[in-house]
Amino acid sequence: MSTRFKRTLITSALPYANGPVHIGHLAGVYVPSDIYARYLRLKGEEVLFIGGSDEHGIPITLKARAEGVTPQYIVDRYHELIKKSFEAFGITFDIYSRTTSEVHRKVASDFFRTLYDKGEFTEQESEQYYDEEAKQFLADRYIVGTCPHCGNEKAYGDQCERCGTSLSPSELIQPRSTLSGSQPVKRKTKHWYLPLDKHEPWLREWILEEHKEWKINVYGQCKSWLDQGLQPRAVSRDLDWGVPVPVEGAEGKVLYVWFDAPIGYISNTKELLPDTWEKWWKEEDTKLVHFIGKDNIVFHCIVFPAMLKAEGSYILPENVPANEFLNLEGDKISTSNNWAVWLHEYLEEFPGKQDVLRYALTANAPETKDNDFTWKDFQAHNNNELVAVLGNFVNRAMVLTRNYFDNKVPSLGELTEYDRETIAEVEKVKQAVEHNLDHYRFREAQKEAMNLARIGNKYLADTEPWKTSKSDMERTATILNIALQVTANLSIVMEPFLPFTSGKIRSFLKAERFDWNVLGSFDLLPEGHALGEASLLFEKIEDDVIEQQVQKLHDTKKNNEAGKQKAEPVKENVAFDAFEKLDIRVGTVLECEKVPKTDKLLRFLLDDGLQKRTILSGIAQWYPNPSELIGKQVCFIANLEPRKMRGILSEGMILSAENSDGSLALIFPSEDVLPGSPVV
């Protein structure tokens, strides 16, 4: 670290809590930021690594509306899933919090108020679409109409997803509200704007002159924005989900999510360190580094710095090493089409193989251009590098030591010229890895780290200890001592990239974690040190496993496309008399919990208007926080013959809708009715 800095504050882009994390997120943001944090910690530096969920904004309200639940229910579901996935994958956040926390609400509100009181905002009145039936202003995504470019009748107010053209709501032909279906009208509304044009001169100097060392893709995008001229940007919007604008007369308005979300880095730090957080955000000897994807460059390099500068007491980011996008099997990752490799599913389907994915994503990191992930490439990285190079070397060094020296570190005898050359090569690895990590080149850094295993393999192949053991055990001891020292060095150099593997190597060696500063040393394991039992670090991944993953992707895509084209065929007609026999009613949920020792069943206790009844429903995987359903109303069949399941009598059937991907969503009335009300 430069002598100018005493500590490093690392932030990673807040994932949006309306869905799980996929490999594009990992490759672009979370794996590189975790590598960097682990590396600095190994060097003994003072580091803080901040993460959290972004939980406000229109996509969350849209998903909540589609599922008939509250936005809070949506963000609770995905925040927990994302947090647990990161923990299982080994992402070492010092805190992973959220923007719906009380701490965040206060910090974001106070931040806005400080800028407001300083006169840093401008007020502008404009006309926006308003839904007279729903009685609210409409965000762009709440408006659909006909695209003026391709004729798509379901284009959104911000973009046509058929032709990809960016739109404004006023460009749509025959716009209509997604809330009521009615044609919206234009009404005047007032909002506050951050005048980015006012900040353009210093931003131009700060970025284009003082930070020419930034990655070319980051520097280039910033230059393009600045050359076009910056415009004022609204910091508030008409919505009921978000941090309320803390100004009199701003009822029904919240902070715009782009303004609200980056303040989450500050609020999460304050939540973790309530007494010392300012040291990390306001002292000039703190180095602030934002890890993001390319779609967030403008917010983290131009908008957020302008906010911090306007407030006046905060430091600015020293670097923003943004990555490009990762594609999947030749196509863009699409969450709406389920064309993605989801982290939580990977962890279930490839248990114990976190490091295989970390390695493959880093080896193919989209650092300067978009890259492509394929399952075949994933297999090749595992079989040809992790198994054949790293795993092979460690296994050979351990097995040979066990066979010839009773699993104890042998003595180091006289060194040959070749021994010295090998040791010198190992010492160079540290310099190469450090240089690349210090410049945010994680792909090259990992490649240099893997070279250490290649050096070890070549050394064993050239010195052939299995042959020298027949005539010169002293020489064999020296060879295996050097091989074991290389193994110990591997446990250090691989720690940022493959933390689970490094831990296994240390357990083989019966060694504690080494500091980074001893990397390249050849006295890490003393003579006579007893080693542990070794096993294979990695196992080959067979073709059929890869074929299953590729087929899963294509099957999911096909099902999604089929689901978008048409619904399931209508079943055979039934007589009206037969339909009338079904007694469908609305009940209020009094209790809801998962049935013990089952994966799918939830137990509902309903108020059906006459009494309390218990109904079991196989929807647990889609409602991981069942207590959130208490107080809601659901539709159920009241006269279905009772049936005992898992020793519990179920007195009816709760109605759900099944999506094309097999997921289930409960059916709720649009407004509360009396328990027991019939569905007619």
BELPEDA-V901047 format. One record per residue. N is the residue number from 0. RES is the residue in three letters. OMEGA is omega in whole degrees, 0 to 359 (none if undefined). D_FIRST is the distance of its C-alpha to the first C-alpha in whole Angstrom. Layout:
# BELPEDA-V901047
{{N	RES	OMEGA	D_FIRST} {N	RES	OMEGA	D_FIRST}}
This chain:
# BELPEDA-V901047
{{0	MET	176	0} {1	SER	179	4} {2	THR	179	6} {3	ARG	186	8} {4	PHE	177	7} {5	LYS	185	8} {6	ARG	180	9} {7	THR	175	9} {8	LEU	182	12} {9	ILE	173	14} {10	THR	174	17} {11	SER	183	20} {12	ALA	181	23} {13	LEU	180	26} {14	PRO	183	28} {15	TYR	188	32} {16	ALA	173	34} {17	ASN	178	37} {18	GLY	181	37} {19	PRO	176	35} {20	VAL	177	31} {21	HIS	186	32} {22	ILE	176	30} {23	GLY	176	29} {24	HIS	183	27} {25	LEU	183	25} {26	ALA	184	25} {27	GLY	191	24} {28	VAL	198	21} {29	TYR	176	21} {30	VAL	179	21} {31	PRO	180	18} {32	SER	179	16} {33	ASP	176	17} {34	ILE	183	16} {35	TYR	180	12} {36	ALA	180	13} {37	ARG	180	14} {38	TYR	181	12} {39	LEU	178	9} {40	ARG	179	12} {41	LEU	179	13} {42	LYS	179	10} {43	GLY	182	11} {44	GLU	178	8} {45	GLU	189	11} {46	VAL	171	11} {47	LEU	184	15} {48	PHE	189	16} {49	ILE	175	19} {50	GLY	178	22} {51	GLY	181	26} {52	SER	174	29} {53	ASP	194	30} {54	GLU	177	34} {55	HIS	176	36} {56	GLY	186	37} {57	ILE	182	40} {58	PRO	179	40} {59	ILE	179	40} {60	THR	177	43} {61	LEU	180	45} {62	LYS	179	44} {63	ALA	180	45} {64	ARG	181	48} {65	ALA	182	49} {66	GLU	180	49} {67	GLY	180	51} {68	VAL	180	48} {69	THR	173	46} {70	PRO	179	42} {71	GLN	179	41} {72	TYR	180	43} {73	ILE	184	41} {74	VAL	176	38} {75	ASP	181	38} {76	ARG	187	39} {77	TYR	176	36} {78	HIS	180	34} {79	GLU	180	35} {80	LEU	181	35} {81	ILE	182	32} {82	LYS	180	30} {83	LYS	179	32} {84	SER	178	31} {85	PHE	180	27} {86	GLU	181	28} {87	ALA	182	30} {88	PHE	177	27} {89	GLY	175	25} {90	ILE	193	22} {91	THR	174	20} {92	PHE	170	20} {93	ASP	171	20} {94	ILE	171	23} {95	TYR	184	25} {96	SER	189	28} {97	ARG	183	30} {98	THR	171	31} {99	THR	179	35} {100	SER	178	33} {101	GLU	178	35} {102	VAL	181	31} {103	HIS	181	31} {104	ARG	181	34} {105	LYS	181	34} {106	VAL	181	30} {107	ALA	180	31} {108	SER	180	34} {109	ASP	180	33} {110	PHE	178	30} {111	PHE	185	33} {112	ARG	178	36} {113	THR	180	33} {114	LEU	179	33} {115	TYR	182	37} {116	ASP	179	38} {117	LYS	180	36} {118	GLY	182	38} {119	GLU	179	35} {120	PHE	168	37} {121	THR	177	40} {122	GLU	179	43} {123	GLN	175	45} {124	GLU	180	48} {125	SER	176	48} {126	GLU	177	51} {127	GLN	180	50} {128	TYR	182	52} {129	TYR	178	53} {130	ASP	184	55} {131	GLU	178	58} {132	GLU	180	59} {133	ALA	179	56} {134	LYS	176	55} {135	GLN	173	52} {136	PHE	186	50} {137	LEU	169	48} {138	ALA	185	45} {139	ASP	183	45} {140	ARG	177	45} {141	TYR	180	48} {142	ILE	175	50} {143	VAL	179	51} {144	GLY	182	54} {145	THR	179	55} {146	CYS	180	52} {147	PRO	183	53} {148	HIS	184	52} {149	CYS	178	53} {150	GLY	177	55} {151	ASN	185	53} {152	GLU	181	55} {153	LYS	178	52} {154	ALA	178	49} {155	TYR	181	47} {156	GLY	177	47} {157	ASP	183	43} {158	GLN	171	44} {159	CYS	184	46} {160	GLU	176	45} {161	ARG	183	48} {162	CYS	176	47} {163	GLY	183	43} {164	THR	173	44} {165	SER	185	42} {166	LEU	165	45} {167	SER	183	46} {168	PRO	183	49} {169	SER	179	51} {170	GLU	183	51} {171	LEU	174	52} {172	ILE	182	56} {173	GLN	179	58} {174	PRO	177	55} {175	ARG	182	55} {176	SER	176	54} {177	THR	181	52} {178	LEU	184	53} {179	SER	184	57} {180	GLY	182	58} {181	SER	177	59} {182	GLN	182	59} {183	PRO	176	56} {184	VAL	179	57} {185	LYS	177	55} {186	ARG	179	54} {187	LYS	176	52} {188	THR	182	49} {189	LYS	177	47} {190	HIS	178	43} {191	TRP	186	40} {192	TYR	171	38} {193	LEU	185	34} {194	PRO	182	35} {195	LEU	179	32} {196	ASP	178	34} {197	LYS	184	33} {198	HIS	186	30} {199	GLU	182	30} {200	PRO	182	29} {201	TRP	176	26} {202	LEU	179	25} {203	ARG	179	26} {204	GLU	185	24} {205	TRP	183	21} {206	ILE	191	21} {207	LEU	180	23} {208	GLU	187	22} {209	GLU	182	18} {210	HIS	177	17} {211	LYS	179	18} {212	GLU	179	15} {213	TRP	180	16} {214	LYS	187	18} {215	ILE	180	22} {216	ASN	179	24} {217	VAL	180	22} {218	TYR	182	22} {219	GLY	180	26} {220	GLN	178	27} {221	CYS	180	25} {222	LYS	180	27} {223	SER	179	30} {224	TRP	182	30} {225	LEU	180	30} {226	ASP	178	33} {227	GLN	182	35} {228	GLY	182	35} {229	LEU	181	33} {230	GLN	176	36} {231	PRO	183	36} {232	ARG	182	36} {233	ALA	178	38} {234	VAL	178	36} {235	SER	175	39} {236	ARG	180	41} {237	ASP	184	45} {238	LEU	179	44} {239	ASP	180	45} {240	TRP	181	42} {241	GLY	178	38} {242	VAL	182	37} {243	PRO	175	40} {244	VAL	188	40} {245	PRO	182	40} {246	VAL	178	43} {247	GLU	181	46} {248	GLY	181	48} {249	ALA	180	45} {250	GLU	180	47} {251	GLY	180	47} {252	LYS	178	43} {253	VAL	176	40} {254	LEU	177	36} {255	TYR	188	36} {256	VAL	180	33} {257	TRP	177	31} {258	PHE	184	31} {259	ASP	190	31} {260	ALA	182	28} {261	PRO	174	25} {262	ILE	176	26} {263	GLY	176	26} {264	TYR	181	22} {265	ILE	184	23} {266	SER	179	26} {267	ASN	175	24} {268	THR	180	22} {269	LYS	178	24} {270	GLU	180	27} {271	LEU	186	24} {272	LEU	186	23} {273	PRO	184	26} {274	ASP	186	25} {275	THR	185	22} {276	TRP	184	21} {277	GLU	177	21} {278	LYS	184	18} {279	TRP	185	16} {280	TRP	188	18} {281	LYS	180	19} {282	GLU	187	16} {283	GLU	179	14} {284	ASP	172	11} {285	THR	177	11} {286	LYS	181	9} {287	LEU	181	12} {288	VAL	177	13} {289	HIS	172	16} {290	PHE	185	18} {291	ILE	170	21} {292	GLY	187	24} {293	LYS	180	25} {294	ASP	181	28} {295	ASN	184	26} {296	ILE	184	24} {297	VAL	182	26} {298	PHE	185	26} {299	HIS	181	22} {300	CYS	183	22} {301	ILE	188	25} {302	VAL	182	27} {303	PHE	175	24} {304	PRO	178	22} {305	ALA	177	26} {306	MET	181	27} {307	LEU	180	24} {308	LYS	180	24} {309	ALA	178	28} {310	GLU	169	27} {311	GLY	185	26} {312	SER	186	23} {313	TYR	172	21} {314	ILE	177	17} {315	LEU	180	17} {316	PRO	176	15} {317	GLU	178	12} {318	ASN	178	13} {319	VAL	185	16} {320	PRO	183	16} {321	ALA	175	20} {322	ASN	173	22} {323	GLU	185	26} {324	PHE	173	29} {325	LEU	175	30} {326	ASN	184	34} {327	LEU	178	36} {328	GLU	175	38} {329	GLY	180	39} {330	ASP	175	39} {331	LYS	174	37} {332	ILE	181	36} {333	SER	180	38} {334	THR	181	38} {335	SER	178	42} {336	ASN	182	43} {337	ASN	176	42} {338	TRP	186	40} {339	ALA	169	37} {340	VAL	185	36} {341	TRP	184	35} {342	LEU	183	33} {343	HIS	178	35} {344	GLU	177	38} {345	TYR	182	36} {346	LEU	178	35} {347	GLU	187	38} {348	GLU	178	40} {349	PHE	183	37} {350	PRO	178	36} {351	GLY	183	34} {352	LYS	177	32} {353	GLN	185	29} {354	ASP	178	27} {355	VAL	179	30} {356	LEU	177	29} {357	ARG	182	25} {358	TYR	182	25} {359	ALA	180	28} {360	LEU	179	26} {361	THR	179	23} {362	ALA	183	25} {363	ASN	186	27} {364	ALA	180	24} {365	PRO	189	25} {366	GLU	181	22} {367	THR	178	24} {368	LYS	177	27} {369	ASP	177	29} {370	ASN	186	30} {371	ASP	173	33} {372	PHE	172	33} {373	THR	179	36} {374	TRP	177	37} {375	LYS	178	38} {376	ASP	176	35} {377	PHE	179	34} {378	GLN	181	36} {379	ALA	178	36} {380	HIS	180	32} {381	ASN	188	33} {382	ASN	188	36} {383	ASN	183	35} {384	GLU	183	31} {385	LEU	179	31} {386	VAL	190	34} {387	ALA	183	35} {388	VAL	185	32} {389	LEU	181	30} {390	GLY	182	32} {391	ASN	181	35} {392	PHE	182	33} {393	VAL	181	32} {394	ASN	180	36} {395	ARG	180	37} {396	ALA	182	35} {397	MET	183	36} {398	VAL	180	40} {399	LEU	178	40} {400	THR	178	39} {401	ARG	184	41} {402	ASN	188	44} {403	TYR	187	44} {404	PHE	173	42} {405	ASP	175	43} {406	ASN	175	40} {407	LYS	180	38} {408	VAL	182	35} {409	PRO	182	38} {410	SER	178	37} {411	LEU	180	35} {412	GLY	181	38} {413	GLU	182	38} {414	LEU	173	35} {415	THR	177	37} {416	GLU	181	35} {417	TYR	175	34} {418	ASP	181	33} {419	ARG	178	30} {420	GLU	179	30} {421	THR	179	29} {422	ILE	179	26} {423	ALA	178	25} {424	GLU	179	24} {425	VAL	180	23} {426	GLU	180	20} {427	LYS	181	19} {428	VAL	181	19} {429	LYS	181	15} {430	GLN	182	14} {431	ALA	180	16} {432	VAL	180	15} {433	GLU	182	11} {434	HIS	182	11} {435	ASN	179	13} {436	LEU	179	11} {437	ASP	179	8} {438	HIS	174	11} {439	TYR	176	13} {440	ARG	188	16} {441	PHE	179	17} {442	ARG	179	20} {443	GLU	179	19} {444	ALA	179	17} {445	GLN	178	20} {446	LYS	178	22} {447	GLU	178	20} {448	ALA	179	20} {449	MET	177	24} {450	ASN	178	25} {451	LEU	176	24} {452	ALA	178	27} {453	ARG	177	29} {454	ILE	180	28} {455	GLY	179	30} {456	ASN	180	33} {457	LYS	181	34} {458	TYR	179	34} {459	LEU	180	36} {460	ALA	182	38} {461	ASP	185	38} {462	THR	174	39} {463	GLU	181	41} {464	PRO	177	41} {465	TRP	176	44} {466	LYS	181	46} {467	THR	181	45} {468	SER	181	46} {469	LYS	185	50} {470	SER	187	50} {471	ASP	182	47} {472	MET	177	45} {473	GLU	177	43} {474	ARG	179	41} {475	THR	178	41} {476	ALA	180	39} {477	THR	181	37} {478	ILE	184	36} {479	LEU	172	36} {480	ASN	179	33} {481	ILE	180	31} {482	ALA	179	31} {483	LEU	176	31} {484	GLN	175	27} {485	VAL	178	26} {486	THR	178	27} {487	ALA	177	25} {488	ASN	177	22} {489	LEU	179	23} {490	SER	177	23} {491	ILE	188	19} {492	VAL	180	18} {493	MET	183	20} {494	GLU	179	19} {495	PRO	187	17} {496	PHE	185	20} {497	LEU	188	23} {498	PRO	180	22} {499	PHE	179	26} {500	THR	178	27} {501	SER	178	24} {502	GLY	178	26} {503	LYS	180	29} {504	ILE	178	28} {505	ARG	178	27} {506	SER	176	31} {507	PHE	185	32} {508	LEU	187	31} {509	LYS	183	31} {510	ALA	172	28} {511	GLU	178	25} {512	ARG	177	22} {513	PHE	173	20} {514	ASP	181	16} {515	TRP	187	14} {516	ASN	178	14} {517	VAL	176	17} {518	LEU	183	17} {519	GLY	179	20} {520	SER	180	22} {521	PHE	174	25} {522	ASP	183	26} {523	LEU	180	25} {524	LEU	182	29} {525	PRO	178	31} {526	GLU	179	35} {527	GLY	179	37} {528	HIS	181	35} {529	ALA	181	37} {530	LEU	176	35} {531	GLY	178	36} {532	GLU	181	38} {533	ALA	173	36} {534	SER	181	37} {535	LEU	178	37} {536	LEU	183	33} {537	PHE	175	34} {538	GLU	180	38} {539	LYS	174	39} {540	ILE	186	40} {541	GLU	183	43} {542	ASP	185	44} {543	ASP	178	46} {544	VAL	180	43} {545	ILE	179	42} {546	GLU	178	45} {547	GLN	180	45} {548	GLN	178	42} {549	VAL	180	43} {550	GLN	178	47} {551	LYS	178	45} {552	LEU	184	43} {553	HIS	177	46} {554	ASP	179	49} {555	THR	180	47} {556	LYS	180	46} {557	LYS	180	50} {558	ASN	179	51} {559	ASN	180	49} {560	GLU	179	51} {561	ALA	180	54} {562	GLY	179	53} {563	LYS	183	53} {564	GLN	181	56} {565	LYS	177	58} {566	ALA	176	59} {567	GLU	178	61} {568	PRO	179	64} {569	VAL	179	67} {570	LYS	181	68} {571	GLU	179	72} {572	ASN	173	74} {573	VAL	179	75} {574	ALA	181	78} {575	PHE	179	78} {576	ASP	180	79} {577	ALA	179	77} {578	PHE	183	74} {579	GLU	180	76} {580	LYS	178	76} {581	LEU	178	72} {582	ASP	182	71} {583	ILE	185	68} {584	ARG	175	66} {585	VAL	178	63} {586	GLY	178	62} {587	THR	183	60} {588	VAL	178	57} {589	LEU	178	57} {590	GLU	175	55} {591	CYS	181	53} {592	GLU	178	51} {593	LYS	177	50} {594	VAL	182	53} {595	PRO	177	52} {596	LYS	172	52} {597	THR	178	52} {598	ASP	191	49} {599	LYS	192	51} {600	LEU	168	53} {601	LEU	175	53} {602	ARG	177	56} {603	PHE	166	57} {604	LEU	186	59} {605	LEU	163	61} {606	ASP	184	63} {607	ASP	179	66} {608	GLY	180	68} {609	LEU	183	71} {610	GLN	173	69} {611	LYS	178	66} {612	ARG	180	65} {613	THR	176	62} {614	ILE	175	61} {615	LEU	181	59} {616	SER	184	57} {617	GLY	185	54} {618	ILE	188	51} {619	ALA	185	49} {620	GLN	179	46} {621	TRP	178	46} {622	TYR	186	46} {623	PRO	178	44} {624	ASN	188	44} {625	PRO	180	48} {626	SER	179	48} {627	GLU	181	47} {628	LEU	180	50} {629	ILE	182	52} {630	GLY	178	54} {631	LYS	178	54} {632	GLN	182	58} {633	VAL	176	58} {634	CYS	181	61} {635	PHE	174	63} {636	ILE	188	66} {637	ALA	187	68} {638	ASN	175	71} {639	LEU	182	70} {640	GLU	181	71} {641	PRO	183	69} {642	ARG	181	67} {643	LYS	176	66} {644	MET	180	62} {645	ARG	178	60} {646	GLY	181	63} {647	ILE	179	63} {648	LEU	179	65} {649	SER	188	64} {650	GLU	178	66} {651	GLY	179	65} {652	MET	176	63} {653	ILE	184	60} {654	LEU	177	60} {655	SER	173	56} {656	ALA	181	56} {657	GLU	176	54} {658	ASN	181	52} {659	SER	179	52} {660	ASP	178	49} {661	GLY	179	51} {662	SER	184	49} {663	LEU	177	51} {664	ALA	179	51} {665	LEU	178	54} {666	ILE	182	56} {667	PHE	170	56} {668	PRO	184	59} {669	SER	174	58} {670	GLU	184	59} {671	ASP	174	60} {672	VAL	179	63} {673	LEU	175	66} {674	PRO	182	65} {675	GLY	179	68} {676	SER	181	68} {677	PRO	173	69} {678	VAL	186	67} {679	VAL	none	70}}
